[in-house]
């Protein structure tokens, strides 16, 4: 199934079937973002980030802090303190989201020490992060098994960015076909072609680090209020990709 891009004009109208077969949807979800508190590569504090997305009309934000040896391995030997650091931005975003009426969901962007690829893992919980240490060191086949066992959704981020390449196809659940980081060329056109050629789940995400990043995400007919609802719409392909022109 090919995913259509988001019709910016028509999302302001009630959902109904169009003559061209595309369904008008109205709930916007960001799938990939970083805030300053947990990732020093991000320039925007969590509270300001949530306010920014509120103004842009998003309903749900999935916070995806970098989970890598480079970020976590040098903070402290205490694993719980590492997880505290990882979750700090998400927790601040959640408090602001509650005030502004935006759903805030936790995920991670894992950098594998095995193949140096980045993977977005949706469905992971604080409890799981505290009881399973050093996920960045496990082999890819074991990571896939772990995700399937725990009903996590595993999506490779920006697979064609310089220094990256698609992981082994037999382990792929899906890939980002749009990544909006403005200072790094994700070669989104190659990712889109690769996903279509291999019938992979497609995702769009801003990879938000600062205000200049090009906004991506998905748009759905129902408001996504929790991670299970997100996984459901992705697996059932009940969404459209937000891809700026």
TORNU-50040 format. One record per residue (C-alpha): residue number from 1; residue in three letters; x, y, z. Coordinates in Angstrom, 1 decimal. Layout:
<marpas>
<marpa num="NUM" residu="ALA" xx="X" yy="Y" zz="Z"/>
...
</marpas>
This chain:
<marpas>
<marpa num="1" residu="UNK" xx="0.0" yy="0.0" zz="0.0"/>
<marpa num="2" residu="UNK" xx="1.4" yy="3.4" zz="-0.9"/>
<marpa num="3" residu="UNK" xx="1.1" yy="6.1" zz="1.7"/>
<marpa num="4" residu="UNK" xx="-0.1" yy="9.5" zz="0.5"/>
<marpa num="5" residu="UNK" xx="1.3" yy="12.8" zz="1.7"/>
<marpa num="6" residu="UNK" xx="-0.7" yy="15.1" zz="3.8"/>
<marpa num="7" residu="UNK" xx="-3.1" yy="17.6" zz="2.1"/>
<marpa num="8" residu="UNK" xx="-2.4" yy="20.7" zz="4.2"/>
<marpa num="9" residu="UNK" xx="-5.5" yy="22.7" zz="3.1"/>
<marpa num="10" residu="UNK" xx="-8.1" yy="19.9" zz="3.5"/>
<marpa num="11" residu="UNK" xx="-7.1" yy="18.9" zz="7.0"/>
<marpa num="12" residu="UNK" xx="-9.1" yy="21.8" zz="8.3"/>
<marpa num="13" residu="UNK" xx="-12.3" yy="20.3" zz="7.1"/>
<marpa num="14" residu="UNK" xx="-14.3" yy="17.3" zz="8.5"/>
<marpa num="15" residu="UNK" xx="-13.1" yy="13.9" zz="7.5"/>
<marpa num="16" residu="UNK" xx="-14.9" yy="12.2" zz="4.6"/>
<marpa num="17" residu="UNK" xx="-14.0" yy="10.3" zz="1.4"/>
<marpa num="18" residu="UNK" xx="-12.8" yy="12.4" zz="-1.5"/>
<marpa num="19" residu="UNK" xx="-13.5" yy="11.7" zz="-5.1"/>
<marpa num="20" residu="UNK" xx="-9.8" yy="10.9" zz="-5.6"/>
<marpa num="21" residu="UNK" xx="-10.0" yy="8.1" zz="-3.0"/>
<marpa num="22" residu="UNK" xx="-7.8" yy="10.0" zz="-0.4"/>
<marpa num="23" residu="UNK" xx="-9.4" yy="10.3" zz="3.0"/>
<marpa num="24" residu="UNK" xx="-9.4" yy="13.7" zz="4.7"/>
<marpa num="25" residu="UNK" xx="-7.9" yy="13.2" zz="8.2"/>
<marpa num="26" residu="UNK" xx="-7.5" yy="15.8" zz="10.9"/>
<marpa num="27" residu="UNK" xx="-5.2" yy="14.6" zz="13.8"/>
<marpa num="28" residu="UNK" xx="-1.5" yy="15.4" zz="13.5"/>
<marpa num="29" residu="UNK" xx="1.1" yy="13.3" zz="15.3"/>
<marpa num="30" residu="UNK" xx="4.9" yy="14.0" zz="15.4"/>
<marpa num="31" residu="UNK" xx="6.8" yy="10.7" zz="15.5"/>
<marpa num="32" residu="UNK" xx="10.4" yy="11.8" zz="16.0"/>
<marpa num="33" residu="UNK" xx="11.7" yy="14.7" zz="18.1"/>
<marpa num="34" residu="UNK" xx="14.4" yy="15.6" zz="20.6"/>
<marpa num="35" residu="UNK" xx="14.4" yy="18.1" zz="23.4"/>
<marpa num="36" residu="UNK" xx="17.3" yy="19.9" zz="25.1"/>
<marpa num="37" residu="UNK" xx="17.0" yy="18.3" zz="28.5"/>
<marpa num="38" residu="UNK" xx="17.9" yy="14.8" zz="27.4"/>
<marpa num="39" residu="UNK" xx="19.9" yy="15.5" zz="24.2"/>
<marpa num="40" residu="UNK" xx="22.5" yy="18.2" zz="24.0"/>
<marpa num="41" residu="UNK" xx="22.2" yy="18.2" zz="20.2"/>
<marpa num="42" residu="UNK" xx="18.7" yy="19.7" zz="20.5"/>
<marpa num="43" residu="UNK" xx="18.5" yy="23.4" zz="21.0"/>
<marpa num="44" residu="UNK" xx="14.9" yy="23.6" zz="22.3"/>
<marpa num="45" residu="UNK" xx="13.7" yy="22.9" zz="25.9"/>
<marpa num="46" residu="UNK" xx="10.8" yy="20.5" zz="26.2"/>
<marpa num="47" residu="UNK" xx="8.3" yy="23.1" zz="27.4"/>
<marpa num="48" residu="UNK" xx="9.0" yy="25.5" zz="24.5"/>
<marpa num="49" residu="UNK" xx="9.0" yy="22.5" zz="22.0"/>
<marpa num="50" residu="UNK" xx="5.4" yy="21.6" zz="23.2"/>
<marpa num="51" residu="UNK" xx="4.2" yy="25.2" zz="22.9"/>
<marpa num="52" residu="UNK" xx="5.7" yy="25.3" zz="19.4"/>
<marpa num="53" residu="UNK" xx="3.9" yy="22.2" zz="18.2"/>
<marpa num="54" residu="UNK" xx="0.7" yy="23.4" zz="19.8"/>
<marpa num="55" residu="UNK" xx="0.8" yy="26.5" zz="17.6"/>
<marpa num="56" residu="UNK" xx="1.4" yy="24.3" zz="14.5"/>
<marpa num="57" residu="UNK" xx="-1.8" yy="22.3" zz="15.3"/>
<marpa num="58" residu="UNK" xx="-0.3" yy="19.0" zz="16.4"/>
<marpa num="59" residu="UNK" xx="-2.3" yy="16.8" zz="18.7"/>
<marpa num="60" residu="UNK" xx="0.2" yy="14.2" zz="19.7"/>
<marpa num="61" residu="UNK" xx="4.0" yy="14.3" zz="20.2"/>
<marpa num="62" residu="UNK" xx="6.2" yy="11.2" zz="20.4"/>
<marpa num="63" residu="UNK" xx="9.4" yy="12.1" zz="22.3"/>
<marpa num="64" residu="UNK" xx="12.3" yy="10.0" zz="21.0"/>
<marpa num="65" residu="UNK" xx="15.5" yy="10.7" zz="23.1"/>
<marpa num="66" residu="UNK" xx="18.8" yy="9.4" zz="21.7"/>
<marpa num="67" residu="UNK" xx="19.6" yy="6.1" zz="23.4"/>
<marpa num="68" residu="UNK" xx="23.2" yy="5.5" zz="22.6"/>
<marpa num="69" residu="UNK" xx="26.5" yy="4.7" zz="24.3"/>
<marpa num="70" residu="UNK" xx="27.7" yy="8.1" zz="23.3"/>
<marpa num="71" residu="UNK" xx="24.9" yy="9.8" zz="25.3"/>
<marpa num="72" residu="UNK" xx="24.4" yy="7.3" zz="28.2"/>
<marpa num="73" residu="UNK" xx="27.7" yy="5.6" zz="28.6"/>
<marpa num="74" residu="UNK" xx="29.6" yy="8.6" zz="29.9"/>
<marpa num="75" residu="UNK" xx="27.1" yy="10.1" zz="32.3"/>
<marpa num="76" residu="UNK" xx="27.4" yy="7.8" zz="35.4"/>
<marpa num="77" residu="UNK" xx="27.9" yy="4.1" zz="36.1"/>
<marpa num="78" residu="UNK" xx="24.5" yy="4.0" zz="37.7"/>
<marpa num="79" residu="UNK" xx="22.0" yy="2.7" zz="35.2"/>
<marpa num="80" residu="UNK" xx="18.9" yy="4.2" zz="36.9"/>
<marpa num="81" residu="UNK" xx="20.6" yy="7.6" zz="36.8"/>
<marpa num="82" residu="UNK" xx="21.2" yy="7.2" zz="33.1"/>
<marpa num="83" residu="UNK" xx="17.5" yy="6.4" zz="32.6"/>
<marpa num="84" residu="UNK" xx="16.6" yy="9.4" zz="34.7"/>
<marpa num="85" residu="UNK" xx="18.6" yy="11.6" zz="32.3"/>
<marpa num="86" residu="UNK" xx="17.1" yy="9.9" zz="29.2"/>
<marpa num="87" residu="UNK" xx="13.6" yy="10.6" zz="30.4"/>
<marpa num="88" residu="UNK" xx="14.0" yy="14.1" zz="31.8"/>
<marpa num="89" residu="UNK" xx="12.9" yy="15.9" zz="28.6"/>
<marpa num="90" residu="UNK" xx="10.0" yy="13.5" zz="28.1"/>
<marpa num="91" residu="UNK" xx="8.7" yy="14.1" zz="31.6"/>
<marpa num="92" residu="UNK" xx="8.9" yy="17.9" zz="31.3"/>
<marpa num="93" residu="UNK" xx="7.2" yy="17.7" zz="27.9"/>
<marpa num="94" residu="UNK" xx="4.4" yy="15.5" zz="29.4"/>
<marpa num="95" residu="UNK" xx="3.7" yy="18.1" zz="32.1"/>
<marpa num="96" residu="UNK" xx="3.4" yy="20.9" zz="29.6"/>
<marpa num="97" residu="UNK" xx="1.4" yy="18.7" zz="27.3"/>
<marpa num="98" residu="UNK" xx="-1.1" yy="18.1" zz="30.1"/>
<marpa num="99" residu="UNK" xx="-1.5" yy="21.9" zz="30.5"/>
<marpa num="100" residu="UNK" xx="-1.9" yy="22.5" zz="26.8"/>
<marpa num="101" residu="UNK" xx="-4.0" yy="19.5" zz="25.9"/>
<marpa num="102" residu="UNK" xx="-1.4" yy="17.7" zz="23.8"/>
<marpa num="103" residu="UNK" xx="-0.7" yy="14.0" zz="24.1"/>
<marpa num="104" residu="UNK" xx="2.9" yy="13.2" zz="25.0"/>
<marpa num="105" residu="UNK" xx="4.2" yy="9.6" zz="24.3"/>
<marpa num="106" residu="UNK" xx="7.5" yy="8.0" zz="25.0"/>
<marpa num="107" residu="UNK" xx="9.7" yy="6.2" zz="22.5"/>
<marpa num="108" residu="UNK" xx="13.5" yy="6.1" zz="21.9"/>
<marpa num="109" residu="UNK" xx="16.0" yy="6.5" zz="19.1"/>
<marpa num="110" residu="UNK" xx="18.5" yy="3.7" zz="19.6"/>
<marpa num="111" residu="UNK" xx="21.9" yy="3.9" zz="17.9"/>
<marpa num="112" residu="UNK" xx="23.2" yy="0.3" zz="17.5"/>
<marpa num="113" residu="UNK" xx="26.8" yy="-0.3" zz="18.2"/>
<marpa num="114" residu="UNK" xx="26.6" yy="-3.4" zz="15.9"/>
<marpa num="115" residu="UNK" xx="25.7" yy="-1.7" zz="12.6"/>
<marpa num="116" residu="UNK" xx="25.7" yy="2.0" zz="13.6"/>
<marpa num="117" residu="UNK" xx="22.1" yy="2.4" zz="12.4"/>
<marpa num="118" residu="UNK" xx="19.5" yy="4.4" zz="14.3"/>
<marpa num="119" residu="UNK" xx="16.2" yy="2.8" zz="15.2"/>
<marpa num="120" residu="UNK" xx="13.0" yy="4.3" zz="16.5"/>
<marpa num="121" residu="UNK" xx="11.5" yy="2.0" zz="19.0"/>
<marpa num="122" residu="UNK" xx="7.8" yy="2.6" zz="19.8"/>
<marpa num="123" residu="UNK" xx="6.1" yy="0.9" zz="22.7"/>
<marpa num="124" residu="UNK" xx="9.1" yy="0.9" zz="25.1"/>
<marpa num="125" residu="UNK" xx="8.3" yy="1.8" zz="28.7"/>
<marpa num="126" residu="UNK" xx="10.2" yy="3.4" zz="31.6"/>
<marpa num="127" residu="UNK" xx="10.1" yy="0.0" zz="33.4"/>
<marpa num="128" residu="UNK" xx="11.6" yy="-1.8" zz="30.4"/>
<marpa num="129" residu="UNK" xx="14.3" yy="0.8" zz="30.1"/>
<marpa num="130" residu="UNK" xx="15.3" yy="0.4" zz="33.8"/>
<marpa num="131" residu="UNK" xx="15.3" yy="-3.4" zz="33.7"/>
<marpa num="132" residu="UNK" xx="17.0" yy="-3.9" zz="30.3"/>
<marpa num="133" residu="UNK" xx="20.4" yy="-2.3" zz="30.2"/>
<marpa num="134" residu="UNK" xx="22.7" yy="-1.5" zz="27.2"/>
<marpa num="135" residu="UNK" xx="20.3" yy="-2.2" zz="24.4"/>
<marpa num="136" residu="UNK" xx="22.7" yy="-0.5" zz="22.0"/>
<marpa num="137" residu="UNK" xx="25.1" yy="-3.5" zz="22.3"/>
<marpa num="138" residu="UNK" xx="22.8" yy="-6.3" zz="21.3"/>
<marpa num="139" residu="UNK" xx="22.9" yy="-8.0" zz="17.9"/>
<marpa num="140" residu="UNK" xx="20.3" yy="-6.9" zz="15.4"/>
<marpa num="141" residu="UNK" xx="18.5" yy="-10.3" zz="15.3"/>
<marpa num="142" residu="UNK" xx="18.3" yy="-10.2" zz="19.1"/>
<marpa num="143" residu="UNK" xx="16.9" yy="-6.6" zz="19.0"/>
<marpa num="144" residu="UNK" xx="14.2" yy="-7.7" zz="16.5"/>
<marpa num="145" residu="UNK" xx="13.3" yy="-10.7" zz="18.6"/>
<marpa num="146" residu="UNK" xx="13.1" yy="-8.4" zz="21.7"/>
<marpa num="147" residu="UNK" xx="10.8" yy="-6.0" zz="19.9"/>
<marpa num="148" residu="UNK" xx="8.5" yy="-8.7" zz="18.6"/>
<marpa num="149" residu="UNK" xx="8.4" yy="-10.4" zz="22.1"/>
<marpa num="150" residu="UNK" xx="7.4" yy="-7.1" zz="23.7"/>
<marpa num="151" residu="UNK" xx="5.1" yy="-5.8" zz="20.9"/>
<marpa num="152" residu="UNK" xx="7.4" yy="-2.9" zz="20.1"/>
<marpa num="153" residu="UNK" xx="7.4" yy="-1.3" zz="16.7"/>
<marpa num="154" residu="UNK" xx="10.9" yy="-0.9" zz="15.2"/>
<marpa num="155" residu="UNK" xx="11.5" yy="1.7" zz="12.5"/>
<marpa num="156" residu="UNK" xx="14.9" yy="2.5" zz="11.0"/>
<marpa num="157" residu="UNK" xx="15.5" yy="6.3" zz="11.1"/>
<marpa num="158" residu="UNK" xx="17.0" yy="8.1" zz="8.1"/>
<marpa num="159" residu="UNK" xx="18.5" yy="5.0" zz="6.5"/>
<marpa num="160" residu="UNK" xx="20.1" yy="6.8" zz="3.6"/>
<marpa num="161" residu="UNK" xx="21.7" yy="9.7" zz="5.5"/>
<marpa num="162" residu="UNK" xx="25.4" yy="10.0" zz="5.0"/>
<marpa num="163" residu="UNK" xx="27.2" yy="7.4" zz="7.2"/>
<marpa num="164" residu="UNK" xx="24.1" yy="5.3" zz="7.3"/>
<marpa num="165" residu="UNK" xx="22.6" yy="2.5" zz="5.2"/>
<marpa num="166" residu="UNK" xx="19.5" yy="0.3" zz="5.4"/>
<marpa num="167" residu="UNK" xx="19.8" yy="-2.5" zz="7.8"/>
<marpa num="168" residu="UNK" xx="19.5" yy="-6.1" zz="6.7"/>
<marpa num="169" residu="UNK" xx="16.2" yy="-6.4" zz="4.9"/>
<marpa num="170" residu="UNK" xx="15.2" yy="-9.6" zz="6.7"/>
<marpa num="171" residu="UNK" xx="15.2" yy="-7.7" zz="10.0"/>
<marpa num="172" residu="UNK" xx="13.3" yy="-4.6" zz="8.7"/>
<marpa num="173" residu="UNK" xx="9.9" yy="-3.7" zz="10.1"/>
<marpa num="174" residu="UNK" xx="9.8" yy="-0.3" zz="8.5"/>
<marpa num="175" residu="UNK" xx="11.8" yy="2.9" zz="7.7"/>
<marpa num="176" residu="UNK" xx="11.5" yy="6.6" zz="7.8"/>
<marpa num="177" residu="UNK" xx="10.8" yy="7.8" zz="4.2"/>
<marpa num="178" residu="UNK" xx="10.8" yy="11.4" zz="5.3"/>
<marpa num="179" residu="UNK" xx="13.2" yy="12.9" zz="7.9"/>
<marpa num="180" residu="UNK" xx="13.0" yy="16.7" zz="8.3"/>
<marpa num="181" residu="UNK" xx="16.3" yy="17.5" zz="9.9"/>
<marpa num="182" residu="UNK" xx="17.4" yy="20.6" zz="7.9"/>
<marpa num="183" residu="UNK" xx="21.1" yy="20.4" zz="8.4"/>
<marpa num="184" residu="UNK" xx="21.5" yy="16.7" zz="7.3"/>
<marpa num="185" residu="UNK" xx="20.3" yy="15.4" zz="4.0"/>
<marpa num="186" residu="UNK" xx="18.4" yy="12.2" zz="4.7"/>
<marpa num="187" residu="UNK" xx="18.0" yy="11.4" zz="0.9"/>
<marpa num="188" residu="UNK" xx="14.3" yy="10.9" zz="1.5"/>
<marpa num="189" residu="UNK" xx="13.6" yy="10.2" zz="-2.1"/>
<marpa num="190" residu="UNK" xx="15.9" yy="7.1" zz="-1.9"/>
<marpa num="191" residu="UNK" xx="14.2" yy="6.0" zz="1.3"/>
<marpa num="192" residu="UNK" xx="10.7" yy="6.3" zz="-0.3"/>
<marpa num="193" residu="UNK" xx="11.7" yy="4.2" zz="-3.3"/>
<marpa num="194" residu="UNK" xx="13.4" yy="1.6" zz="-1.1"/>
<marpa num="195" residu="UNK" xx="10.4" yy="1.2" zz="1.1"/>
<marpa num="196" residu="UNK" xx="8.0" yy="0.9" zz="-1.8"/>
<marpa num="197" residu="UNK" xx="10.2" yy="-1.6" zz="-3.6"/>
<marpa num="198" residu="UNK" xx="10.4" yy="-3.8" zz="-0.5"/>
<marpa num="199" residu="UNK" xx="6.9" yy="-3.3" zz="0.8"/>
<marpa num="200" residu="UNK" xx="8.1" yy="-1.8" zz="4.1"/>
<marpa num="201" residu="UNK" xx="6.1" yy="0.2" zz="6.6"/>
<marpa num="202" residu="UNK" xx="6.7" yy="3.9" zz="5.9"/>
<marpa num="203" residu="UNK" xx="7.0" yy="6.7" zz="8.5"/>
<marpa num="204" residu="UNK" xx="7.6" yy="10.4" zz="8.4"/>
<marpa num="205" residu="UNK" xx="9.2" yy="12.4" zz="11.2"/>
<marpa num="206" residu="UNK" xx="10.6" yy="15.8" zz="11.8"/>
<marpa num="207" residu="UNK" xx="13.6" yy="14.7" zz="13.8"/>
<marpa num="208" residu="UNK" xx="13.1" yy="17.9" zz="15.6"/>
<marpa num="209" residu="UNK" xx="16.2" yy="19.6" zz="17.1"/>
<marpa num="210" residu="UNK" xx="15.5" yy="23.2" zz="16.3"/>
<marpa num="211" residu="UNK" xx="12.8" yy="25.4" zz="14.8"/>
<marpa num="212" residu="UNK" xx="14.2" yy="25.2" zz="11.3"/>
<marpa num="213" residu="UNK" xx="13.6" yy="21.5" zz="10.9"/>
<marpa num="214" residu="UNK" xx="11.0" yy="20.6" zz="8.3"/>
<marpa num="215" residu="UNK" xx="7.8" yy="19.3" zz="10.0"/>
<marpa num="216" residu="UNK" xx="6.8" yy="15.8" zz="9.3"/>
<marpa num="217" residu="UNK" xx="4.7" yy="13.1" zz="11.1"/>
<marpa num="218" residu="UNK" xx="1.5" yy="11.4" zz="10.3"/>
<marpa num="219" residu="UNK" xx="-2.2" yy="12.5" zz="10.2"/>
<marpa num="220" residu="UNK" xx="-5.0" yy="10.2" zz="11.2"/>
<marpa num="221" residu="UNK" xx="-8.8" yy="10.1" zz="11.5"/>
<marpa num="222" residu="UNK" xx="-8.6" yy="9.5" zz="15.2"/>
<marpa num="223" residu="UNK" xx="-6.7" yy="11.3" zz="17.9"/>
<marpa num="224" residu="UNK" xx="-3.7" yy="9.2" zz="19.1"/>
<marpa num="225" residu="UNK" xx="-3.7" yy="9.3" zz="22.8"/>
<marpa num="226" residu="UNK" xx="-1.3" yy="6.5" zz="23.7"/>
<marpa num="227" residu="UNK" xx="1.3" yy="4.2" zz="22.2"/>
<marpa num="228" residu="UNK" xx="-1.1" yy="1.3" zz="21.6"/>
<marpa num="229" residu="UNK" xx="-3.3" yy="3.5" zz="19.4"/>
<marpa num="230" residu="UNK" xx="-0.2" yy="4.7" zz="17.5"/>
<marpa num="231" residu="UNK" xx="1.0" yy="1.1" zz="16.9"/>
<marpa num="232" residu="UNK" xx="-2.5" yy="0.1" zz="15.8"/>
<marpa num="233" residu="UNK" xx="-2.9" yy="2.9" zz="13.2"/>
<marpa num="234" residu="UNK" xx="0.6" yy="2.2" zz="11.8"/>
<marpa num="235" residu="UNK" xx="0.1" yy="-1.6" zz="11.5"/>
<marpa num="236" residu="UNK" xx="-3.4" yy="-1.1" zz="10.0"/>
<marpa num="237" residu="UNK" xx="-2.0" yy="1.6" zz="7.7"/>
<marpa num="238" residu="UNK" xx="-4.8" yy="4.0" zz="8.8"/>
<marpa num="239" residu="UNK" xx="-2.7" yy="7.1" zz="8.4"/>
<marpa num="240" residu="UNK" xx="-1.3" yy="9.5" zz="5.8"/>
<marpa num="241" residu="UNK" xx="2.3" yy="10.8" zz="5.8"/>
<marpa num="242" residu="UNK" xx="3.0" yy="14.5" zz="6.4"/>
<marpa num="243" residu="UNK" xx="5.7" yy="15.4" zz="3.9"/>
<marpa num="244" residu="UNK" xx="6.3" yy="19.0" zz="3.0"/>
<marpa num="245" residu="UNK" xx="6.6" yy="20.0" zz="-0.6"/>
</marpas>
